[in-house]
Amino acid sequence: MIDIENLTYRIGSRILFEDATLHLPSDGKIGVVGPNGCGKTTLFRIILGQENIDGGEIFIKSKARLVCVKQEIENDEIPLLNFIIGADKELIRLRTILEDKQISDENLANAYDAYAAIDGYSAEARASSILDGLGFKQDDLSKKLKEFSGGWQVRASLAAALFAPSDCLLLDEPSNHLDLETAMWLENFLEKTNKMIIMVSHERQFLNSICNYIVGIFDRELHLFRGNYDTYMDTRRKQNVALVRNIEAQQKKREHIQSFIDRFGAKATKAKQAQSRIKMLEKMEVPEMPNEEYKVTLSFPKPHPQVDRKLIVLENVAVGYGDKTVLGDVEFCVNVSDRIALLGANGNGKSTLAKLLANRLAPLSGNISYARNLKVSYFSQQQADELNVESLPVETLRRLARSFSETQARSHLARFGITQSRSETLIKNLSGGEKSRVLLAINSLFNPHAMILDEPTNHLDIETREALIDAINKYQGAVILITHDFFTLTKTCDKLFIIDGGKCIPFNGSLDFYREMLLSKRSNQNPSVDNSSKNEAPKRPDSDSKPKKRLSLLEKDINILETEKKALEEKLSNFQDVEVYKLYTKCCDELVKLENQWLELSS
């Protein structure tokens, strides 16, 4: 569907792409990866015709429908649901025709047929399903776009792109501005969507679950790899190892030839052979060693002095703002070396609890006790607004830690991948990821015993996120983490709390089970239908298919349900939750059905 031939693109004197060629498969779900600044977003703009290229050609299949998330909303007076429906131009055109009272019977019949063919009758239901998945409430559907904040307007634009009929969907960091729960829904939606997707993402979970191809941008070229992100990384490592071995083997061959020339070049009897080897040496190309992989290192300092094992204890605490209680009856304990994840949709109170634990917010009632000499750091993306963008990172650190020398400040910044040159760059000229690293450096200045991190992965690329995971795991203090990056959570946290309905509830299942439970709950409430593609998703074989294959599929489903049932039983033993009980009952009923099918088929 999309072919790129000999693409060359420059920004000033800098060459971003040089003679780059790429043929994208029309059935691909393609992740675009590479270091910050390599040209991922620029490639999107080139494909969409928003950038003038310096050389080469871009071929896009005739009449192919390319859809991306619009950066600006042209009319914010439109109600939310109307805005989403309006993304389907053909739907709107046909509705206009059907409302025309002067239309002939033949044209009216044709319009009805076309309307049914594009599934126009379910448009509102499909749009509502997408909006529900992205976190909008039923009451939001009739609200005008101007009534939503900037972050929610971005979600609305994403919903419009998902609803619009397309052959290729281009998504640049689609999980930004989403919470974990919504990001899970989006991942599941894209995984099931039967259309070409080209996606820039720094979330490993997204790239692994959704993508069957990866485009790596390096050496000013575009390289296509089959498989997900993990497969891509494994292939790159193997390629680099093989290349290094070939270079070493060729270097030994060159040294051997040069040794012969040096030894026999002056002898008349060997002159002919020596000249022949000189020509051979001249013809041999000198291969380049692979570029050093882009790496980032982060490290948090060891907490000191020692404190009691129980760092923070909350007993029957209520917290909120003014007369409004956000969370009540909170029982919570933070121990040394805890790795705690706070789960729950945006607006449920995760950040409120984080501020309470960081002593940035006073409780409305209840008791909080802190360990003696306890130091707690609090990372929030809003802190970026408090930075003096006209100052240097090294100056900012020295202003906060007056005992630091310039060398100590630079050394501390280096812990977070801020090199000497970047430490002497105005903060306003740093990238979003670099600003986040400066904030992490600030928050660990005084060797805290506990770090509260509220969305620390925003603006960080994959390499920096993995460095953050490593730093968290090596840190000897406690960590309370809020993030929409599922991979980061799975690699760092072992204690989970759900913030929902004004409560903070311990969750004893795994993150994978939480994900399945959440998707199942949303599916029951508002099943998602994706009819924007003519191609239907492959269906499982019916009962009249080959019995052995059907039995194998049934056994797999039974095993999954038995695992879910066990996890639900563990959860029910700790606290009563109506929704969990409903899921448990449904799971048991479904298990009985599948077991009966298995018995019937096996006999």
NUDONU-604210 format. One record per residue (C-alpha): x, y, z. Coordinates in steps of 0.2 Angstrom, whole numbers, plus 5000, padded with zeros to 4 digits. Layout:
// NUDONU-604210
+------+-------+------+
: east : north :   up :
+------+-------+------+
:    X :     Y :    Z :
...
+------+-------+------+
END
This chain:
// NUDONU-604210
+------+-------+------+
: east : north :   up :
+------+-------+------+
: 5000 :  5000 : 5000 :
: 5014 :  5012 : 5004 :
: 5031 :  5011 : 4996 :
: 5046 :  5023 : 4999 :
: 5060 :  5024 : 4986 :
: 5077 :  5032 : 4989 :
: 5070 :  5045 : 5001 :
: 5082 :  5059 : 5006 :
: 5077 :  5072 : 5018 :
: 5087 :  5086 : 5026 :
: 5084 :  5098 : 5041 :
: 5096 :  5112 : 5037 :
: 5113 :  5104 : 5035 :
: 5108 :  5088 : 5044 :
: 5103 :  5073 : 5034 :
: 5089 :  5063 : 5042 :
: 5086 :  5051 : 5028 :
: 5098 :  5046 : 5014 :
: 5093 :  5035 : 4999 :
: 5081 :  5026 : 5011 :
: 5069 :  5013 : 5004 :
: 5055 :  5004 : 5012 :
: 5040 :  4993 : 5006 :
: 5027 :  4992 : 5019 :
: 5015 :  4977 : 5019 :
: 4997 :  4981 : 5017 :
: 4992 :  4968 : 5031 :
: 5005 :  4975 : 5043 :
: 5003 :  4982 : 5060 :
: 5020 :  4991 : 5060 :
: 5029 :  4999 : 5074 :
: 5042 :  5013 : 5070 :
: 5056 :  5014 : 5083 :
: 5073 :  5023 : 5085 :
: 5082 :  5035 : 5096 :
: 5074 :  5052 : 5100 :
: 5077 :  5064 : 5085 :
: 5080 :  5050 : 5072 :
: 5065 :  5055 : 5062 :
: 5050 :  5045 : 5067 :
: 5037 :  5059 : 5068 :
: 5045 :  5066 : 5052 :
: 5042 :  5050 : 5043 :
: 5024 :  5051 : 5047 :
: 5023 :  5069 : 5040 :
: 5032 :  5063 : 5024 :
: 5019 :  5049 : 5021 :
: 5005 :  5061 : 5024 :
: 5012 :  5073 : 5012 :
: 5015 :  5087 : 5025 :
: 5034 :  5088 : 5022 :
: 5043 :  5092 : 5005 :
: 5057 :  5079 : 5003 :
: 5074 :  5082 : 4995 :
: 5074 :  5066 : 4985 :
: 5066 :  5050 : 4981 :
: 5047 :  5046 : 4979 :
: 5033 :  5040 : 4990 :
: 5020 :  5029 : 4982 :
: 5003 :  5026 : 4990 :
: 4990 :  5015 : 4983 :
: 4976 :  5024 : 4973 :
: 4961 :  5029 : 4984 :
: 4969 :  5022 : 5000 :
: 4962 :  5030 : 5015 :
: 4975 :  5036 : 5027 :
: 4969 :  5042 : 5044 :
: 4979 :  5051 : 5058 :
: 4974 :  5059 : 5074 :
: 4971 :  5078 : 5071 :
: 4982 :  5089 : 5081 :
: 4969 :  5103 : 5082 :
: 4950 :  5103 : 5083 :
: 4942 :  5115 : 5070 :
: 4926 :  5118 : 5079 :
: 4924 :  5115 : 5098 :
: 4906 :  5119 : 5098 :
: 4901 :  5102 : 5092 :
: 4894 :  5089 : 5104 :
: 4907 :  5075 : 5107 :
: 4896 :  5061 : 5099 :
: 4893 :  5072 : 5084 :
: 4911 :  5075 : 5082 :
: 4915 :  5057 : 5082 :
: 4901 :  5052 : 5069 :
: 4907 :  5067 : 5058 :
: 4924 :  5058 : 5056 :
: 4915 :  5046 : 5043 :
: 4912 :  5058 : 5028 :
: 4903 :  5045 : 5018 :
: 4891 :  5041 : 5033 :
: 4887 :  5060 : 5034 :
: 4885 :  5061 : 5015 :
: 4872 :  5046 : 5014 :
: 4862 :  5053 : 5029 :
: 4861 :  5070 : 5020 :
: 4854 :  5060 : 5005 :
: 4842 :  5050 : 5015 :
: 4835 :  5066 : 5023 :
: 4832 :  5074 : 5006 :
: 4813 :  5073 : 5003 :
: 4815 :  5076 : 4984 :
: 4825 :  5061 : 4981 :
: 4819 :  5048 : 4968 :
: 4813 :  5031 : 4974 :
: 4828 :  5022 : 4965 :
: 4841 :  5034 : 4972 :
: 4833 :  5032 : 4989 :
: 4834 :  5013 : 4988 :
: 4852 :  5014 : 4982 :
: 4856 :  5026 : 4997 :
: 4848 :  5014 : 5009 :
: 4859 :  4999 : 5002 :
: 4875 :  5010 : 5003 :
: 4870 :  5015 : 5021 :
: 4868 :  4997 : 5026 :
: 4884 :  4992 : 5018 :
: 4894 :  5004 : 5028 :
: 4884 :  4999 : 5044 :
: 4877 :  5016 : 5046 :
: 4863 :  5010 : 5058 :
: 4876 :  5005 : 5071 :
: 4886 :  5021 : 5070 :
: 4881 :  5029 : 5086 :
: 4883 :  5012 : 5095 :
: 4901 :  5010 : 5088 :
: 4906 :  5028 : 5092 :
: 4899 :  5026 : 5110 :
: 4909 :  5010 : 5112 :
: 4925 :  5018 : 5107 :
: 4922 :  5033 : 5118 :
: 4918 :  5022 : 5133 :
: 4934 :  5012 : 5130 :
: 4944 :  5029 : 5130 :
: 4936 :  5033 : 5147 :
: 4922 :  5045 : 5142 :
: 4905 :  5044 : 5152 :
: 4888 :  5042 : 5145 :
: 4884 :  5060 : 5151 :
: 4899 :  5067 : 5141 :
: 4892 :  5062 : 5124 :
: 4881 :  5077 : 5123 :
: 4894 :  5089 : 5130 :
: 4902 :  5102 : 5118 :
: 4921 :  5099 : 5115 :
: 4926 :  5115 : 5122 :
: 4919 :  5109 : 5139 :
: 4934 :  5096 : 5140 :
: 4952 :  5099 : 5145 :
: 4966 :  5098 : 5132 :
: 4970 :  5080 : 5137 :
: 4952 :  5075 : 5135 :
: 4951 :  5084 : 5118 :
: 4966 :  5073 : 5112 :
: 4957 :  5058 : 5117 :
: 4942 :  5064 : 5107 :
: 4953 :  5066 : 5092 :
: 4960 :  5049 : 5095 :
: 4942 :  5042 : 5096 :
: 4937 :  5050 : 5079 :
: 4953 :  5043 : 5071 :
: 4948 :  5025 : 5077 :
: 4930 :  5027 : 5071 :
: 4934 :  5034 : 5054 :
: 4934 :  5022 : 5040 :
: 4952 :  5019 : 5034 :
: 4964 :  5007 : 5025 :
: 4979 :  5014 : 5035 :
: 4979 :  5021 : 5053 :
: 4994 :  5032 : 5058 :
: 4996 :  5034 : 5076 :
: 5010 :  5044 : 5084 :
: 5012 :  5040 : 5103 :
: 4993 :  5035 : 5105 :
: 4994 :  5030 : 5123 :
: 5000 :  5048 : 5128 :
: 4987 :  5056 : 5139 :
: 4979 :  5039 : 5144 :
: 4979 :  5030 : 5160 :
: 4984 :  5012 : 5162 :
: 4966 :  5006 : 5160 :
: 4962 :  5016 : 5145 :
: 4979 :  5011 : 5137 :
: 4975 :  4993 : 5140 :
: 4958 :  4995 : 5131 :
: 4967 :  5004 : 5116 :
: 4980 :  4990 : 5115 :
: 4966 :  4977 : 5114 :
: 4956 :  4987 : 5101 :
: 4971 :  4989 : 5090 :
: 4976 :  4971 : 5091 :
: 4959 :  4966 : 5085 :
: 4957 :  4979 : 5071 :
: 4959 :  4972 : 5054 :
: 4967 :  4986 : 5045 :
: 4985 :  4992 : 5042 :
: 4992 :  5002 : 5056 :
: 5008 :  5012 : 5057 :
: 5013 :  5017 : 5075 :
: 5026 :  5026 : 5084 :
: 5026 :  5021 : 5102 :
: 5039 :  5020 : 5116 :
: 5029 :  5007 : 5125 :
: 5036 :  4989 : 5124 :
: 5020 :  4981 : 5128 :
: 5011 :  4990 : 5114 :
: 5024 :  4985 : 5101 :
: 5025 :  4967 : 5107 :
: 5006 :  4964 : 5108 :
: 5000 :  4974 : 5092 :
: 5014 :  4974 : 5079 :
: 5019 :  4960 : 5067 :
: 5032 :  4971 : 5059 :
: 5045 :  4984 : 5065 :
: 5053 :  4998 : 5056 :
: 5070 :  5003 : 5064 :
: 5077 :  5020 : 5059 :
: 5096 :  5020 : 5060 :
: 5111 :  5024 : 5049 :
: 5099 :  5037 : 5040 :
: 5090 :  5022 : 5033 :
: 5073 :  5013 : 5035 :
: 5075 :  4995 : 5039 :
: 5060 :  4983 : 5040 :
: 5060 :  4968 : 5052 :
: 5046 :  4954 : 5053 :
: 5040 :  4951 : 5071 :
: 5036 :  4962 : 5086 :
: 5048 :  4973 : 5096 :
: 5057 :  4959 : 5106 :
: 5060 :  4949 : 5090 :
: 5067 :  4965 : 5082 :
: 5079 :  4968 : 5096 :
: 5085 :  4950 : 5096 :
: 5087 :  4951 : 5077 :
: 5097 :  4967 : 5078 :
: 5109 :  4959 : 5091 :
: 5112 :  4944 : 5081 :
: 5115 :  4955 : 5065 :
: 5128 :  4965 : 5075 :
: 5137 :  4950 : 5082 :
: 5138 :  4942 : 5064 :
: 5144 :  4959 : 5057 :
: 5157 :  4960 : 5070 :
: 5163 :  4943 : 5067 :
: 5164 :  4946 : 5049 :
: 5174 :  4962 : 5051 :
: 5186 :  4953 : 5063 :
: 5188 :  4938 : 5051 :
: 5192 :  4951 : 5036 :
: 5204 :  4961 : 5047 :
: 5214 :  4945 : 5050 :
: 5214 :  4941 : 5032 :
: 5220 :  4959 : 5028 :
: 5234 :  4957 : 5041 :
: 5239 :  4940 : 5034 :
: 5240 :  4948 : 5016 :
: 5249 :  4963 : 5023 :
: 5262 :  4952 : 5032 :
: 5266 :  4943 : 5015 :
: 5268 :  4959 : 5006 :
: 5280 :  4966 : 5020 :
: 5290 :  4950 : 5020 :
: 5292 :  4946 : 5002 :
: 5288 :  4963 : 4993 :
: 5307 :  4967 : 4990 :
: 5312 :  4950 : 4984 :
: 5312 :  4948 : 4965 :
: 5306 :  4930 : 4966 :
: 5291 :  4935 : 4975 :
: 5288 :  4952 : 4967 :
: 5274 :  4946 : 4956 :
: 5264 :  4937 : 4970 :
: 5267 :  4953 : 4981 :
: 5260 :  4964 : 4968 :
: 5245 :  4953 : 4966 :
: 5241 :  4954 : 4985 :
: 5243 :  4973 : 4985 :
: 5230 :  4974 : 4972 :
: 5219 :  4961 : 4981 :
: 5221 :  4972 : 4997 :
: 5216 :  4988 : 4988 :
: 5200 :  4980 : 4981 :
: 5195 :  4974 : 4998 :
: 5182 :  4985 : 5005 :
: 5184 :  4991 : 5023 :
: 5168 :  4987 : 5032 :
: 5162 :  4999 : 5046 :
: 5159 :  4993 : 5063 :
: 5141 :  4994 : 5069 :
: 5136 :  5010 : 5077 :
: 5136 :  5009 : 5096 :
: 5119 :  5005 : 5103 :
: 5110 :  5020 : 5111 :
: 5111 :  5017 : 5129 :
: 5105 :  5027 : 5144 :
: 5109 :  5023 : 5162 :
: 5100 :  5030 : 5178 :
: 5103 :  5026 : 5196 :
: 5095 :  5032 : 5212 :
: 5107 :  5035 : 5227 :
: 5106 :  5024 : 5242 :
: 5094 :  5031 : 5256 :
: 5102 :  5037 : 5272 :
: 5101 :  5037 : 5287 :
: 5092 :  5020 : 5291 :
: 5074 :  5022 : 5297 :
: 5061 :  5010 : 5304 :
: 5054 :  4997 : 5293 :
: 5037 :  5004 : 5292 :
: 5039 :  5021 : 5283 :
: 5021 :  5027 : 5281 :
: 5006 :  5020 : 5289 :
: 4988 :  5027 : 5285 :
: 4974 :  5022 : 5297 :
: 4955 :  5025 : 5292 :
: 4961 :  5040 : 5282 :
: 4950 :  5051 : 5272 :
: 4957 :  5063 : 5259 :
: 4950 :  5076 : 5247 :
: 4949 :  5095 : 5243 :
: 4939 :  5107 : 5254 :
: 4922 :  5099 : 5257 :
: 4924 :  5085 : 5244 :
: 4931 :  5068 : 5250 :
: 4940 :  5059 : 5236 :
: 4945 :  5043 : 5246 :
: 4939 :  5037 : 5262 :
: 4943 :  5023 : 5275 :
: 4960 :  5021 : 5268 :
: 4971 :  5008 : 5276 :
: 4988 :  5009 : 5269 :
: 5006 :  5004 : 5274 :
: 5023 :  5008 : 5265 :
: 5037 :  4997 : 5271 :
: 5056 :  4998 : 5266 :
: 5059 :  4991 : 5249 :
: 5041 :  4990 : 5244 :
: 5036 :  4991 : 5226 :
: 5018 :  4997 : 5225 :
: 5008 :  5001 : 5210 :
: 4992 :  5012 : 5211 :
: 4979 :  5006 : 5198 :
: 4963 :  5014 : 5193 :
: 4956 :  5026 : 5179 :
: 4961 :  5045 : 5179 :
: 4950 :  5055 : 5191 :
: 4948 :  5041 : 5204 :
: 4961 :  5048 : 5216 :
: 4978 :  5040 : 5212 :
: 4987 :  5057 : 5212 :
: 4977 :  5062 : 5227 :
: 4983 :  5047 : 5237 :
: 5001 :  5051 : 5230 :
: 5001 :  5069 : 5236 :
: 4994 :  5063 : 5253 :
: 5008 :  5050 : 5255 :
: 5021 :  5064 : 5250 :
: 5014 :  5075 : 5263 :
: 5008 :  5088 : 5250 :
: 4990 :  5086 : 5255 :
: 4983 :  5085 : 5273 :
: 4970 :  5071 : 5277 :
: 4952 :  5076 : 5281 :
: 4951 :  5063 : 5295 :
: 4961 :  5048 : 5301 :
: 4979 :  5045 : 5307 :
: 4995 :  5046 : 5297 :
: 5012 :  5041 : 5305 :
: 5029 :  5044 : 5297 :
: 5045 :  5035 : 5302 :
: 5057 :  5046 : 5311 :
: 5069 :  5056 : 5300 :
: 5060 :  5049 : 5284 :
: 5063 :  5058 : 5268 :
: 5051 :  5056 : 5254 :
: 5052 :  5062 : 5236 :
: 5038 :  5066 : 5225 :
: 5039 :  5066 : 5206 :
: 5025 :  5074 : 5196 :
: 5024 :  5079 : 5178 :
: 5016 :  5096 : 5184 :
: 5033 :  5099 : 5192 :
: 5040 :  5103 : 5174 :
: 5029 :  5119 : 5175 :
: 5039 :  5124 : 5190 :
: 5056 :  5123 : 5182 :
: 5065 :  5139 : 5178 :
: 5067 :  5136 : 5159 :
: 5079 :  5150 : 5157 :
: 5092 :  5142 : 5169 :
: 5104 :  5127 : 5166 :
: 5101 :  5110 : 5174 :
: 5117 :  5112 : 5184 :
: 5112 :  5129 : 5191 :
: 5095 :  5122 : 5196 :
: 5103 :  5108 : 5206 :
: 5115 :  5119 : 5215 :
: 5101 :  5131 : 5219 :
: 5091 :  5117 : 5227 :
: 5106 :  5108 : 5235 :
: 5117 :  5123 : 5241 :
: 5131 :  5111 : 5248 :
: 5134 :  5104 : 5231 :
: 5149 :  5110 : 5221 :
: 5148 :  5111 : 5202 :
: 5157 :  5095 : 5200 :
: 5145 :  5086 : 5212 :
: 5130 :  5093 : 5203 :
: 5136 :  5087 : 5186 :
: 5140 :  5070 : 5193 :
: 5122 :  5069 : 5200 :
: 5115 :  5074 : 5184 :
: 5126 :  5061 : 5175 :
: 5117 :  5047 : 5185 :
: 5102 :  5052 : 5175 :
: 5110 :  5052 : 5158 :
: 5112 :  5071 : 5158 :
: 5129 :  5073 : 5150 :
: 5140 :  5088 : 5154 :
: 5135 :  5097 : 5138 :
: 5117 :  5095 : 5141 :
: 5119 :  5100 : 5159 :
: 5125 :  5117 : 5152 :
: 5110 :  5119 : 5140 :
: 5095 :  5130 : 5145 :
: 5081 :  5119 : 5151 :
: 5069 :  5126 : 5138 :
: 5080 :  5119 : 5125 :
: 5080 :  5101 : 5132 :
: 5069 :  5088 : 5125 :
: 5054 :  5082 : 5135 :
: 5063 :  5066 : 5140 :
: 5078 :  5076 : 5146 :
: 5067 :  5087 : 5157 :
: 5059 :  5072 : 5165 :
: 5077 :  5066 : 5169 :
: 5081 :  5082 : 5177 :
: 5066 :  5081 : 5187 :
: 5071 :  5063 : 5192 :
: 5088 :  5070 : 5197 :
: 5080 :  5083 : 5208 :
: 5068 :  5071 : 5216 :
: 5083 :  5060 : 5222 :
: 5094 :  5074 : 5228 :
: 5093 :  5071 : 5246 :
: 5094 :  5052 : 5246 :
: 5075 :  5049 : 5250 :
: 5069 :  5033 : 5259 :
: 5054 :  5032 : 5248 :
: 5050 :  5039 : 5230 :
: 5033 :  5043 : 5224 :
: 5033 :  5043 : 5205 :
: 5017 :  5049 : 5196 :
: 5018 :  5046 : 5177 :
: 5038 :  5046 : 5176 :
: 5038 :  5038 : 5159 :
: 5030 :  5052 : 5150 :
: 5041 :  5058 : 5136 :
: 5054 :  5044 : 5139 :
: 5060 :  5033 : 5125 :
: 5061 :  5014 : 5126 :
: 5079 :  5014 : 5131 :
: 5077 :  5027 : 5145 :
: 5061 :  5018 : 5152 :
: 5071 :  5002 : 5153 :
: 5085 :  5011 : 5162 :
: 5072 :  5018 : 5174 :
: 5066 :  5000 : 5177 :
: 5084 :  4995 : 5181 :
: 5086 :  5010 : 5193 :
: 5070 :  5006 : 5202 :
: 5074 :  4988 : 5204 :
: 5092 :  4992 : 5211 :
: 5085 :  5006 : 5223 :
: 5086 :  5001 : 5241 :
: 5071 :  5012 : 5246 :
: 5052 :  5011 : 5243 :
: 5043 :  5015 : 5227 :
: 5025 :  5020 : 5224 :
: 5022 :  5021 : 5206 :
: 5008 :  5027 : 5195 :
: 5011 :  5024 : 5176 :
: 5001 :  5019 : 5160 :
: 5016 :  5009 : 5155 :
: 5011 :  4991 : 5158 :
: 5028 :  4984 : 5154 :
: 5036 :  4996 : 5167 :
: 5023 :  4990 : 5180 :
: 5026 :  4972 : 5177 :
: 5045 :  4973 : 5179 :
: 5045 :  4983 : 5195 :
: 5030 :  4982 : 5206 :
: 5024 :  4967 : 5216 :
: 5011 :  4975 : 5227 :
: 4995 :  4982 : 5218 :
: 4981 :  4993 : 5225 :
: 4965 :  4998 : 5215 :
: 4959 :  5016 : 5217 :
: 4940 :  5015 : 5213 :
: 4924 :  5021 : 5220 :
: 4932 :  5032 : 5233 :
: 4941 :  5017 : 5240 :
: 4959 :  5010 : 5240 :
: 4958 :  4991 : 5239 :
: 4973 :  4979 : 5239 :
: 4973 :  4968 : 5223 :
: 4980 :  4950 : 5226 :
: 4980 :  4945 : 5207 :
: 4993 :  4948 : 5194 :
: 4993 :  4963 : 5182 :
: 4989 :  4951 : 5168 :
: 4974 :  4945 : 5177 :
: 4969 :  4963 : 5181 :
: 4970 :  4967 : 5163 :
: 4959 :  4953 : 5158 :
: 4946 :  4957 : 5172 :
: 4946 :  4975 : 5166 :
: 4943 :  4971 : 5147 :
: 4930 :  4958 : 5152 :
: 4921 :  4970 : 5162 :
: 4921 :  4983 : 5148 :
: 4916 :  4971 : 5135 :
: 4901 :  4966 : 5145 :
: 4896 :  4984 : 5148 :
: 4898 :  4990 : 5130 :
: 4904 :  4977 : 5117 :
: 4916 :  4984 : 5105 :
: 4912 :  4982 : 5086 :
: 4925 :  4986 : 5073 :
: 4916 :  4986 : 5056 :
: 4927 :  4999 : 5048 :
: 4936 :  4986 : 5037 :
: 4929 :  4975 : 5024 :
: 4940 :  4960 : 5030 :
: 4933 :  4950 : 5044 :
: 4944 :  4944 : 5058 :
: 4948 :  4925 : 5057 :
: 4935 :  4915 : 5066 :
: 4938 :  4900 : 5076 :
: 4933 :  4883 : 5069 :
: 4915 :  4878 : 5072 :
: 4911 :  4862 : 5080 :
: 4910 :  4853 : 5063 :
: 4929 :  4857 : 5060 :
: 4942 :  4844 : 5063 :
: 4938 :  4837 : 5080 :
: 4956 :  4836 : 5086 :
: 4959 :  4854 : 5082 :
: 4943 :  4859 : 5090 :
: 4947 :  4849 : 5106 :
: 4964 :  4858 : 5107 :
: 4956 :  4875 : 5106 :
: 4943 :  4870 : 5120 :
: 4957 :  4863 : 5131 :
: 4966 :  4880 : 5129 :
: 4951 :  4890 : 5134 :
: 4947 :  4879 : 5149 :
: 4965 :  4881 : 5155 :
: 4963 :  4900 : 5154 :
: 4946 :  4900 : 5163 :
: 4952 :  4889 : 5177 :
: 4967 :  4901 : 5180 :
: 4955 :  4916 : 5180 :
: 4943 :  4907 : 5192 :
: 4957 :  4903 : 5204 :
: 4963 :  4921 : 5204 :
: 4945 :  4927 : 5206 :
: 4943 :  4915 : 5221 :
: 4958 :  4923 : 5229 :
: 4952 :  4940 : 5227 :
: 4935 :  4936 : 5234 :
: 4943 :  4929 : 5250 :
: 4950 :  4946 : 5254 :
: 4936 :  4958 : 5251 :
: 4918 :  4958 : 5244 :
: 4916 :  4966 : 5227 :
: 4900 :  4964 : 5217 :
: 4908 :  4966 : 5201 :
: 4921 :  4953 : 5205 :
: 4907 :  4941 : 5211 :
: 4898 :  4944 : 5194 :
: 4914 :  4940 : 5185 :
: 4917 :  4924 : 5195 :
: 4899 :  4918 : 5192 :
: 4901 :  4921 : 5173 :
: 4918 :  4912 : 5173 :
: 4910 :  4897 : 5182 :
: 4896 :  4896 : 5170 :
: 4907 :  4898 : 5155 :
: 4918 :  4884 : 5162 :
: 4904 :  4872 : 5163 :
: 4898 :  4875 : 5145 :
: 4916 :  4873 : 5138 :
: 4918 :  4857 : 5149 :
: 4902 :  4850 : 5142 :
: 4907 :  4854 : 5124 :
: 4924 :  4845 : 5127 :
: 4915 :  4829 : 5134 :
: 4903 :  4829 : 5120 :
: 4916 :  4831 : 5107 :
: 4929 :  4819 : 5114 :
: 4916 :  4805 : 5115 :
+------+-------+------+
END
